[in-house]
């Protein structure tokens, strides 16, 4: 049986926590503005290397765009 730690990976870094907050705001609103994109990009690039958790969070945004659940505004 899988342990809960494997099913629900924890957020390991402050940068990943910041990325999660931004991604959650974008997904919950259903709209990603240019300002949201800039904030997300600058937060990710300021950290240097991406963690696996950050990659998953970014992929959530891409998945929502591809499925039409997330609209881009002010582009």
C-alpha positions as CSV (number, residue, x, y, z in Angstrom):
1,X,0.0,0.0,0.0
2,X,1.2,3.5,-0.8
3,X,2.1,5.8,2.1
4,X,0.3,9.1,2.3
5,X,3.6,10.9,1.8
6,X,3.9,9.4,-1.7
7,X,0.3,10.1,-2.6
8,X,0.5,13.7,-1.5
9,X,4.0,15.1,-2.0
10,X,4.8,18.1,0.3
11,X,6.0,21.4,-0.9
12,X,9.6,21.6,-0.1
13,X,10.9,25.1,-0.7
14,X,9.7,28.7,-0.1
15,X,9.9,29.3,-3.9
16,X,7.6,26.3,-4.6
17,X,5.2,27.7,-2.0
18,X,5.2,31.0,-3.8
19,X,4.6,29.3,-7.2
20,X,1.8,27.3,-5.7
21,X,0.0,30.4,-4.4
22,X,0.3,32.1,-7.9
23,X,-0.9,29.0,-9.7
24,X,-3.8,28.5,-7.3
25,X,-4.9,32.1,-7.8
26,X,-4.7,31.8,-11.6
27,X,-6.6,28.5,-11.7
28,X,-9.3,29.5,-9.2
29,X,-10.0,32.7,-11.2
30,X,-10.1,30.9,-14.5
31,X,-8.2,33.7,-16.1
32,X,-4.4,34.3,-16.6
33,X,-3.5,37.9,-17.3
34,X,-0.2,39.1,-18.6
35,X,0.6,40.4,-15.1
36,X,-0.1,36.9,-13.7
37,X,2.2,35.4,-16.3
38,X,5.0,37.9,-15.5
39,X,4.7,37.3,-11.8
40,X,4.8,33.5,-12.3
41,X,7.7,33.7,-14.7
42,X,9.8,36.0,-12.5
43,X,9.1,33.9,-9.4
44,X,10.2,30.7,-11.2
45,X,13.3,32.3,-12.8
46,X,14.4,33.9,-9.6
47,X,14.9,30.5,-8.1
48,X,17.1,29.1,-10.8
49,X,16.5,25.4,-11.1
50,X,12.9,24.1,-11.1
51,X,11.9,21.5,-8.6
52,X,9.6,18.6,-9.7
53,X,6.8,20.2,-7.7
54,X,7.2,23.5,-9.6
55,X,7.1,21.6,-12.9
56,X,3.8,19.9,-11.8
57,X,2.3,23.2,-10.9
58,X,3.3,24.8,-14.2
59,X,1.9,21.8,-16.0
60,X,-1.4,22.3,-14.2
61,X,-1.6,25.8,-15.8
62,X,-0.8,24.4,-19.3
63,X,-3.3,21.6,-18.9
64,X,-6.1,24.1,-17.9
65,X,-5.2,26.3,-20.9
66,X,-5.3,23.3,-23.3
67,X,-8.6,22.1,-22.0
68,X,-10.2,25.5,-22.2
69,X,-10.6,25.8,-18.4
70,X,-8.3,28.8,-18.3
71,X,-8.6,31.8,-20.5
72,X,-5.8,34.3,-21.3
73,X,-6.6,37.9,-20.9
74,X,-4.7,41.2,-21.8
75,X,-2.5,39.4,-24.3
